[in-house]
Amino acid sequence: MTESAATTSTPARTGVSAPSPAPGPAADEGLARRLRALACTAPLHDLDTRKANLAGEYSTYEMAELALAAIDLVTLQMDFDTGADHEQIVAKLLPRVAAQAPTRESAEHERVARWVLENMINVGSVDRGFRAVYGTFGPDGSYVRRDYDFKLIEEVPGPGGSVYLRTTDEAVNVLVGALDTDVTSAQIAAEVKLEVLISRGRLADAQLAAEQARYRTVQYAETLRRTLEATRRDVRAVDWLSAVPDMITEALDHVADRYRHENAILTNIRKARDEAASERGPDHKRRAAELVDIVKDCIRRHTQLQSRLLEAGPLFRAEQDRQSFAPPAARAGLDLYGQLLAPALPLPLEQATRVTDAFFARGTGLRTPGAVRLGDLTDMLLTPPAPREHLGAEMPEPDLVATPDDSRFSEEQFAAAMELLELPPDAPRRLSGLLADARRRGEPDLPYLIALLAVHAASPPVGTAYRQGEERLLFAVDDGTPLEDPEFGGADLIVGTALLDAAGMTAARTEAA
């Protein structure tokens, strides 16, 4: 204890500075990368924690497994320019959900699938991203907390106002179990491992290695796509002098090597597939066939990546010309934080209000002047009038199309129906008798027309007929007798003709005039 005290007091006597604290274990970059890798898996584990909050019994579903399947489906369906469709991902995720609870209803399966996919997009947040907090040690040995923002599945706009889904680098790293791995070295290692496994006949392990190689191919294309998107927004934001040309050259060499490598792997897989039937059974042959499809997809993606790499140079030159010769902005924008808020905050209230009052008085926009400016008036007076046609512009000839006659009943049928309904005022008839007379005419639609006119006459427009000067009006009355007919039902109406007061109509028209 005495030695420790002396040691502590020595710097004060001699003036020697105390040694700086030793850096903590998190100063290692590798540990920080592992902490970020652990953070990327937290949203998946959080699904199993939060499934108890859903209305219903959902404990039988393995939500983290479904989330991995959703990331896998989006990764494999998205292409260089487009992404995955939201509804297609839900439809492809449904069989896996149904396999976990086959006795549940399909509506519940669809709800679980949509809930998992929306949580991977993080629909409830403002920026639709996740945030994790981890700690590192600074240069002075102090513990520093850092925020790590990431996304797993993001929504990107597509043509025609559509929205696609795309997985991020963090999501692909979750699939392959790594983070911030160099894409080129990871791709080479995965394909060497794949070749060794195939040569040893371990096709089950080779299929997993092939899937990881395909994920790395998608990640490589995603890196190039983001570089090109940043170039379209601002050429100056991307280092096209050295970094991007070196990446394109390295990527082209990588694609050429991988293409030759994958073709050799494809030849070995086909050989293993053809020899599997006689040696190891149908399961071995099925895995070999699946490997053929996976490596073919890798070759297709590498071919597409190569075409995009070759188009990167012309795209940069075109964007450079477009952005360099674009007309400059009319005036520079105002930095509200740097030019107004930051200088005004330290000021006393009396001085700050003078600044803000002056800003808002001039920042409310232009007002229309109360008088005409002399320059505008001079231009109006000196501008010669535009010549006008005496009769105006020529009107276009309308394209008239004859309206097709879609009436069910013909003019002859209407004439026959009115002939049957022209009844004497003192001799009304039953609807059943009129229908029988219509059927004897041999017209199949004539009874329907008679029934329609009789039903319409049950509420006759007396006022309209009176004003129009009609002398006769068809009416129908229901006296409670049921209609006995093979085609129609209801009441057997009494149909008759009423005479209107012609003298009264004449007097009414005279008074109105």
Steps between C-alpha positions, in 0.01 A plus 500: 500500500786733574660431165176566318456832679854600421459411146186709481666800662817487289359679193390790718855544644701442187264656241480179291159459329287199586481227238188502281244232577533183304257461213210269569431175317242664272775711343552204270316566175417133474295515819313807375414313180371206703287736708347646183443149366315411819292818467386402150345180636315679782190588291456130417515391864273790594223348288480193724487729804223721363280226354333468841353848448301389195127444546483121495713197572816531290750322722514206257664715229879538482515865395881526470501206259225664292693829498811326364285336234355841403850651466605200292200532266552874444873453437451232238211671322650847464700587191753773418241762401188371668407345830255252641124548493338527845202276423714233332724479807193456722367227268835314500528532877154351563599130450774529764256668742236236433752220561556626856126496583312289244179488706459878511296699249654646185399853606719463810790371288476806275485733802816344647684524165408867457590577862846346464573676169379840626714466812805426286423823311430664840184667377421663835811722514549836332803411286412126491836406645644339812739650753731318739737640764842349563810621678866546409799652671636831378869594458513617863350175626156645575193295424301648208148395403428497128178474299486247218218568251417229250217354291426141405233536228440840344234632264625663180290677235445324170360598159142618482476589868557144617705406807756218508669324790878465515723348767795696635860394559418446867220258406727302268761484775236361734436225246865399467595561863758780459518880490707750301673217317695579186273388220770384262692289751178354639382405152829328414508316832140384459561365151825326594316341790220404264741335256666299778168380639378392157820312427455312829136422427359696796214654306294598805780724628576608144144628459538724805833632367342565159217698656751713694695561178180621336428737789847652456433548129182693584696711749766584240232615253335705775829686564527595133133604482539739792812651345314567175203647687731737691655601166159586357429722799840674517813409305719672759380267776678201340874470442510429125864598477647195671266308732215413262720421193710271719185333631363451146828350379521275802136402460541414130800281581302344781204426271724345236672276757172402664340426164776254411492358850123455504499329160756250631288447813192454281678230301596314821147526639346360182746214511406432864131521409534252212698256712276532805216278375705182505727573798326707772129500427236752396557743793859561392385559143229743614755708694730502200213626280425777751869596500490526121213751523678706768828524309311584179334787687845615619626500140195699389553759773869530417415553132254774592757656734756502221264687266434762769872540563561567132224764501638679809760708311260642237246568774756704696594707195135564414418603857809721514390685186142529622590629846787724386296687238179519700384859557596627847237577759343844484618585850675327784285339764488623858657288770247550779713325761839651417386849401202559730449251782861449619589874512166595659495245782784655711351851468278656769128494425486870417771472233381162368147627435635777278678240289203265475255784430718624215529148358132409511396841368703435185461124488124487457524524123443765236197726503325620188584871445215744522597691182614391156873535445614734225702227331200266482276778370754593229523139383122472482464821297786426257414135438307471171169318525495141389307445175169324552275316264181685413281200569719348769679169495363223286283265697583131463245282332339281767522129450143387550429138572150361472368378833409132471138409567518269798125498572355158576168571332453603137268765358265230368473347846417839653229552235351156571503566877326837464239334279426244771485768770266729303200403713154661507452726802210290627660156441816444713675164484710275720876481447475121460271540198729756339800265548305217335415724200867601473614138491253423220680765287807273486750765627709354788584843647154652462363361832799652683426840343129475596593413860750789515244756371235369738728532804595850386128588473447408866631848581386710202653847447166685511648847544741460208225369270268784609762767424590345164134500389457123463141375483557138613708353780578135568457391862524175700339412832577213740184352652680218682454229235821292453637455152490144367763494225789260411753784457390785725391531859339761721158662469256456213461874434187658356621700196280767349490835323385825663372803310644835607300825513593674175295813587674531834840462334416772248392739777816423699721573200312827435548614858869414485540701182 
